[in-house]
Amino acid sequence: MRRRRAPSPGASCQAQSRLPPLFAHRDTRIISKSTAPPCGSPYSAPPPPSPGMSYYHQGHPPPPGGYAPPRPAQHGHQQQPGSYPQMHASPTPAPVAGSPGAYLAAQQHHPPPPFAAALSTPQPQRYQAQPMVMIPQRSPQQHMMQQPHPSQPPPLQQYQRYPSMPAQFPPQHSSPPYQAPRPQQPQHSRPSHNPVPRAAQAASPPRQPIVQVQIPRPPPASPPPIDQQQLLISLADEYVTAAYAMGPTVALSRRQSDEDRYYKLMSTGLGCLEAVIKHHRMHPRQEAMTILRYATLLHDETDNAYETEEMLSKGITLCDRHHMLDLKYTMHHLLARSLFTSNHAAAMKSIDGVIRYAEMYQHVPWIYAFRFLRASLCMQSATHADLTAAMHTLHEVSGLSGKLGDQAIYVASTTILAMVYLRLMNPDSIEQAQRSIASARSLQLQFTMDELGQIVALLDLIDLACNLQSYKPDQAVAKMRDLQAIMDSAVNGDDSMDDGMFSVLVHRPPNLQLTGSTGGIFQRNEDGRDRLSLAWMRRRDLWMLGYYLSGVTALLKNPIENKAESYLKEGLKLTKETLAVPDRNPMSIRGASARTEWHRALDWHFRLYQCFMACNKADWKTARTHLAALDQAAPMFSEDRRPSMTRFAIYLNGVIEQGYGNTQAALGHFRMLRATNMSATQHTAQSDLSNLAIMNTLLIIRSPTHPMHSEAEDLLQKIEAPCLTHPNFSMRSACQLLKATTKGKDTSIIKMKQCIQHALHAAKAVANNQLLAICMNYMTAAFFTNIIGEQTEKSAKAGRVLAKRAGDRLWQCVADSMLADTYDKRGDAAQASQPRQEAEALLPYLPAPLREAQ
């Protein structure tokens, strides 16, 4: 309900009091938000409406005397400024000019034209609905007019509330004719809580006009076309990455379902790359890199050597055509590695051709890379001819690097050359290896650790191996301490850089055309120089190898101390942990399998040395436990490793049976290890096992009463030449001792004394306490039996001291018994009682046949 105010006296506006009675029945819930200025105000009346303006159903009627643009209908409670709130149930007042009621009245008085006439009337152009921005805008008079002083009355100003609309509607849509107002009914409305004073209502500023701005909306953009080439390459990377993520787990578990999933992912990735290469045109460099990636995966994951070589030949031709030297050399590098798996000679020929090409154009970094590759492939073959070829290749690398001033390359080449010398096992191999190590160490102090990388650790490992093979315990202990210091310094290293590689700095100006994209063969240093990458081992692998060599060194120095056993136990603990948990670093299943097999081989060698240590202490029960673990682990290795492991197990079985007194079973094991061809110059692990088996056989059949004693002399002649020239002085000492103890046709006292003297000197040179104890006790038994004198007592006491130092219970018991017999023969029973009691205390630890012989 709307409450109307009474007009003021003297009002001249008749539009507020004279309304047509036709509109009295209209609903008054839709109230205008603006009111006309009161009569007598300083504001002038608005201009008359345009005759062509049509009325639409408006929720907010325009003010009297003016027209407004169409607005959306609003219903409900509306508050008009300066008036009381309107209610829905209020009596219907007279319609206001410009309201919907006025529009309906106009339609009744002026009916619309016929349909045909309406069609002939020009219609306004319709546009597609666009977003609109409503911008309030002042009239130009308000912008130009100066504001009056508050004490002065406001000046009269022309103000147009709404802009006039164009005359594009029919003339019948004009305002309705004037009609006399009907008497108003009393209205009842709720009084307003905050009535607006009349002065404030009169002083309220007029509403500002609104300008409608239409902003054209751009049509929706169509999605760009899919780049199938890039999509396939991305999919290939995703599939290969997913396969590499599960590679270590598959290599450790060896479940068939996991292997099938791995190879399915890898084959899908290869198919994506193959589709890109065959069906899409690319930039030459991108195509060459895609071919290299595809060929690398073929080489690493499949046995398709022919397809790999065909793809690489295509890529090399592409690189030649577009002069991409870095990718061309990288493909040649991969081609040589692929050829080596099927044809060794073809791979060497390919490498030699690339080296000549690089030397012609003075591409020095690639000369180094391919010569190191050639030496590495020759070392994998492990034949004497190939090792000699590797030695010559490394000599060429060291000569070129020394001439050009690449000192880091020189240190790396001489270090690897020392490794080759150790594997050659020539009579002067250890001496040549030590010379190479000395040459590398002469330049070691000229570089920082960052420039040399892990070459220093490799150098210390090879130096320690030289001392172990030459059986120099004191020097080996010193080298072991240097290696342990490097291992301790690497504890807090960066795990992100622990990728199993080490790099060597090339002191040459960088050339991106040569080494821009090499697939990891070269790396970029911080100052821009190139670093040649070489395969190495990870930090944890270096720790395990360090524990192994430390245990071997401690065992060589003093078998009685528990230091060697503690080293071996700690290293065995590391290998167990490594084999129980998959590697965190993603890699191919072939690479993960090779690393897992290396860990198993190292674990097997830890147990092997534990078994040897138990045999050295005559702890046959523990030795048999370790041997069972060796037999259980052997089937997990590849076919090429099993024969050598089987021979070690056979030898240890024979030694344990011999220790228990089962000589016939021991002879059966030793007979299996006899070699047909014995070389006096070649000293390998398998030839050493054959020589040791024959030596143990001679210890059993040396007595003339043994049924096989007739074979003793032939067996002794068979091992004499290789053992007396062996670099291990312990082998020489054992051979001389067997010559003295084995009774042949031409055995004499003088010859026996000479052999025992040579055996003592050789054993003393390497501080082998066990051989020294055997030699001294045998000399006492052979030359001082039934002889009473000071020399006899000294010899017996020396043998007893050496036997205790060696920790061998058998020889301790023998030495105590001989010393007690010496005292008894001299008539000193009191002194004989102590060594005899010690000998009787050791009898339960001896084999049953020996106890019965006592």
SULQUI-V831759 format. One record per backbone hydrogen bond with DSSP energy under -0.5 kcal/mol. NH is the residue of the N-H (numbers start at 0). CO is the residue of the C=O. If there is no record, write none. Layout:
# SULQUI-V831759
nh->NH co->CO
nh->NH co->CO
This chain:
# SULQUI-V831759
nh->1 co->90
nh->2 co->0
nh->3 co->1
nh->10 co->7
nh->13 co->11
nh->15 co->12
nh->16 co->13
nh->17 co->13
nh->18 co->16
nh->22 co->19
nh->23 co->20
nh->24 co->21
nh->25 co->22
nh->30 co->28
nh->40 co->37
nh->43 co->156
nh->52 co->49
nh->57 co->55
nh->58 co->70
nh->61 co->97
nh->65 co->62
nh->79 co->77
nh->82 co->79
nh->85 co->77
nh->89 co->86
nh->92 co->90
nh->98 co->95
nh->102 co->98
nh->103 co->99
nh->104 co->100
nh->105 co->101
nh->106 co->102
nh->107 co->103
nh->108 co->104
nh->109 co->105
nh->117 co->113
nh->118 co->114
nh->119 co->115
nh->120 co->116
nh->130 co->214
nh->132 co->212
nh->134 co->132
nh->134 co->210
nh->135 co->133
nh->136 co->208
nh->141 co->138
nh->142 co->138
nh->143 co->139
nh->144 co->140
nh->151 co->148
nh->160 co->158
nh->167 co->165
nh->172 co->169
nh->173 co->171
nh->188 co->186
nh->196 co->194
nh->200 co->196
nh->201 co->197
nh->202 co->198
nh->203 co->199
nh->203 co->200
nh->208 co->136
nh->210 co->134
nh->212 co->132
nh->212 co->210
nh->213 co->211
nh->214 co->130
nh->214 co->212
nh->215 co->213
nh->217 co->215
nh->227 co->225
nh->230 co->226
nh->231 co->227
nh->232 co->228
nh->233 co->229
nh->234 co->230
nh->235 co->231
nh->236 co->232
nh->237 co->233
nh->238 co->234
nh->239 co->235
nh->240 co->236
nh->241 co->237
nh->242 co->238
nh->243 co->239
nh->244 co->240
nh->245 co->241
nh->245 co->242
nh->246 co->243
nh->247 co->243
nh->249 co->245
nh->250 co->246
nh->251 co->247
nh->252 co->248
nh->253 co->249
nh->258 co->254
nh->259 co->255
nh->260 co->256
nh->261 co->257
nh->262 co->258
nh->263 co->259
nh->264 co->260
nh->265 co->261
nh->266 co->262
nh->267 co->263
nh->268 co->264
nh->269 co->265
nh->270 co->266
nh->271 co->267
nh->272 co->268
nh->273 co->269
nh->274 co->270
nh->275 co->271
nh->276 co->272
nh->277 co->273
nh->278 co->274
nh->279 co->275
nh->286 co->282
nh->287 co->283
nh->288 co->284
nh->289 co->285
nh->290 co->286
nh->291 co->287
nh->292 co->288
nh->293 co->289
nh->294 co->290
nh->295 co->291
nh->296 co->292
nh->297 co->293
nh->298 co->294
nh->299 co->295
nh->300 co->296
nh->301 co->297
nh->304 co->302
nh->307 co->303
nh->308 co->304
nh->309 co->305
nh->310 co->306
nh->311 co->307
nh->312 co->308
nh->313 co->309
nh->314 co->310
nh->315 co->311
nh->316 co->312
nh->317 co->313
nh->318 co->314
nh->319 co->315
nh->320 co->316
nh->321 co->317
nh->322 co->318
nh->323 co->318
nh->324 co->322
nh->325 co->512
nh->327 co->323
nh->328 co->324
nh->329 co->325
nh->330 co->326
nh->331 co->327
nh->332 co->328
nh->333 co->329
nh->334 co->330
nh->335 co->331
nh->336 co->332
nh->337 co->333
nh->338 co->334
nh->339 co->335
nh->340 co->336
nh->340 co->337
nh->341 co->337
nh->341 co->338
nh->342 co->338
nh->346 co->342
nh->347 co->343
nh->348 co->344
nh->349 co->345
nh->350 co->346
nh->351 co->347
nh->352 co->348
nh->353 co->349
nh->354 co->350
nh->355 co->351
nh->356 co->352
nh->357 co->353
nh->358 co->354
nh->359 co->355
nh->360 co->356
nh->362 co->357
nh->363 co->361
nh->366 co->362
nh->367 co->363
nh->368 co->364
nh->369 co->365
nh->370 co->366
nh->371 co->367
nh->372 co->368
nh->373 co->369
nh->374 co->370
nh->375 co->371
nh->376 co->372
nh->377 co->373
nh->378 co->374
nh->379 co->375
nh->380 co->376
nh->381 co->377
nh->386 co->382
nh->387 co->383
nh->388 co->384
nh->389 co->385
nh->390 co->386
nh->391 co->387
nh->392 co->388
nh->393 co->389
nh->394 co->390
nh->395 co->391
nh->396 co->392
nh->397 co->393
nh->398 co->394
nh->399 co->395
nh->400 co->396
nh->401 co->397
nh->402 co->398
nh->403 co->399
nh->404 co->400
nh->405 co->400
nh->406 co->404
nh->409 co->405
nh->410 co->406
nh->411 co->407
nh->412 co->408
nh->413 co->409
nh->414 co->410
nh->415 co->411
nh->416 co->412
nh->417 co->413
nh->418 co->414
nh->419 co->415
nh->420 co->416
nh->421 co->417
nh->422 co->418
nh->423 co->419
nh->424 co->420
nh->428 co->425
nh->431 co->427
nh->432 co->428
nh->433 co->429
nh->434 co->430
nh->435 co->431
nh->436 co->432
nh->437 co->433
nh->438 co->434
nh->439 co->435
nh->440 co->436
nh->441 co->437
nh->442 co->438
nh->442 co->439
nh->444 co->440
nh->445 co->442
nh->446 co->443
nh->451 co->447
nh->452 co->448
nh->454 co->451
nh->455 co->452
nh->457 co->453
nh->458 co->454
nh->459 co->455
nh->460 co->456
nh->461 co->457
nh->462 co->458
nh->463 co->459
nh->464 co->460
nh->465 co->461
nh->466 co->462
nh->467 co->463
nh->468 co->464
nh->469 co->465
nh->470 co->467
nh->471 co->466
nh->472 co->470
nh->475 co->471
nh->476 co->472
nh->477 co->473
nh->478 co->474
nh->479 co->475
nh->480 co->476
nh->481 co->477
nh->482 co->478
nh->483 co->479
nh->484 co->480
nh->485 co->481
nh->486 co->482
nh->487 co->483
nh->488 co->484
nh->489 co->485
nh->490 co->487
nh->492 co->489
nh->494 co->492
nh->496 co->493
nh->497 co->494
nh->498 co->496
nh->501 co->533
nh->503 co->531
nh->504 co->450
nh->505 co->529
nh->506 co->504
nh->507 co->505
nh->513 co->510
nh->514 co->510
nh->515 co->511
nh->520 co->517
nh->522 co->530
nh->524 co->522
nh->524 co->528
nh->527 co->524
nh->530 co->522
nh->531 co->503
nh->532 co->520
nh->533 co->501
nh->535 co->499
nh->541 co->537
nh->542 co->538
nh->543 co->539
nh->544 co->540
nh->545 co->541
nh->546 co->542
nh->547 co->543
nh->548 co->544
nh->549 co->545
nh->550 co->546
nh->551 co->547
nh->552 co->548
nh->553 co->549
nh->554 co->550
nh->555 co->551
nh->556 co->552
nh->557 co->553
nh->565 co->561
nh->566 co->562
nh->567 co->563
nh->568 co->564
nh->569 co->565
nh->570 co->566
nh->571 co->567
nh->572 co->568
nh->573 co->569
nh->574 co->570
nh->575 co->571
nh->576 co->572
nh->577 co->573
nh->578 co->574
nh->579 co->575
nh->580 co->576
nh->586 co->243
nh->591 co->587
nh->592 co->588
nh->593 co->589
nh->594 co->590
nh->595 co->591
nh->596 co->592
nh->597 co->593
nh->598 co->594
nh->599 co->595
nh->600 co->596
nh->601 co->597
nh->602 co->598
nh->603 co->599
nh->604 co->600
nh->605 co->601
nh->606 co->602
nh->607 co->603
nh->608 co->604
nh->609 co->605
nh->610 co->606
nh->611 co->607
nh->612 co->608
nh->613 co->609
nh->614 co->610
nh->615 co->611
nh->616 co->612
nh->617 co->614
nh->618 co->613
nh->619 co->617
nh->622 co->618
nh->623 co->619
nh->624 co->620
nh->625 co->621
nh->626 co->622
nh->627 co->623
nh->628 co->624
nh->629 co->625
nh->630 co->626
nh->631 co->627
nh->632 co->628
nh->633 co->629
nh->634 co->630
nh->635 co->632
nh->636 co->633
nh->640 co->637
nh->641 co->637
nh->642 co->638
nh->644 co->640
nh->645 co->641
nh->646 co->642
nh->647 co->643
nh->648 co->644
nh->649 co->645
nh->650 co->646
nh->651 co->647
nh->652 co->648
nh->653 co->649
nh->654 co->650
nh->655 co->651
nh->656 co->652
nh->657 co->653
nh->658 co->654
nh->659 co->655
nh->660 co->656
nh->660 co->657
nh->661 co->656
nh->662 co->660
nh->665 co->661
nh->666 co->662
nh->667 co->663
nh->668 co->664
nh->669 co->665
nh->670 co->666
nh->671 co->667
nh->672 co->669
nh->673 co->670
nh->677 co->675
nh->678 co->676
nh->682 co->680
nh->683 co->681
nh->687 co->683
nh->688 co->684
nh->689 co->685
nh->690 co->686
nh->691 co->687
nh->692 co->688
nh->693 co->689
nh->694 co->690
nh->695 co->691
nh->696 co->692
nh->697 co->693
nh->698 co->694
nh->699 co->695
nh->700 co->696
nh->701 co->697
nh->705 co->702
nh->708 co->705
nh->710 co->707
nh->711 co->708
nh->714 co->710
nh->715 co->711
nh->716 co->712
nh->717 co->713
nh->718 co->714
nh->719 co->715
nh->720 co->716
nh->722 co->718
nh->723 co->719
nh->724 co->720
nh->725 co->722
nh->728 co->726
nh->730 co->727
nh->731 co->727
nh->732 co->728
nh->733 co->729
nh->734 co->730
nh->735 co->731
nh->736 co->732
nh->737 co->733
nh->738 co->734
nh->739 co->735
nh->740 co->736
nh->741 co->737
nh->742 co->701
nh->742 co->740
nh->743 co->741
nh->746 co->743
nh->751 co->747
nh->752 co->748
nh->753 co->749
nh->754 co->750
nh->755 co->751
nh->756 co->752
nh->757 co->753
nh->758 co->754
nh->759 co->755
nh->760 co->756
nh->761 co->757
nh->762 co->758
nh->763 co->759
nh->764 co->760
nh->765 co->761
nh->766 co->763
nh->767 co->762
nh->768 co->766
nh->771 co->767
nh->772 co->768
nh->773 co->769
nh->774 co->770
nh->775 co->771
nh->776 co->772
nh->777 co->773
nh->778 co->774
nh->779 co->775
nh->780 co->776
nh->781 co->777
nh->782 co->778
nh->783 co->779
nh->786 co->783
nh->788 co->786
nh->792 co->788
nh->793 co->789
nh->794 co->790
nh->795 co->791
nh->796 co->792
nh->797 co->793
nh->798 co->794
nh->799 co->795
nh->800 co->796
nh->801 co->797
nh->802 co->798
nh->803 co->799
nh->804 co->800
nh->805 co->801
nh->806 co->802
nh->807 co->802
nh->808 co->806
nh->811 co->807
nh->812 co->808
nh->813 co->809
nh->814 co->810
nh->815 co->811
nh->816 co->812
nh->817 co->813
nh->818 co->814
nh->819 co->815
nh->820 co->816
nh->821 co->817
nh->822 co->818
nh->823 co->819
nh->824 co->820
nh->825 co->821
nh->826 co->822
nh->826 co->823
nh->827 co->822
nh->828 co->826
nh->831 co->827
nh->832 co->828
nh->833 co->829
nh->834 co->830
nh->835 co->831
nh->836 co->832
nh->837 co->833
nh->838 co->834
nh->839 co->835
nh->840 co->836
nh->841 co->837
nh->842 co->838
nh->842 co->839
nh->844 co->841
nh->845 co->842
nh->850 co->846
nh->851 co->847
nh->852 co->848
nh->853 co->849
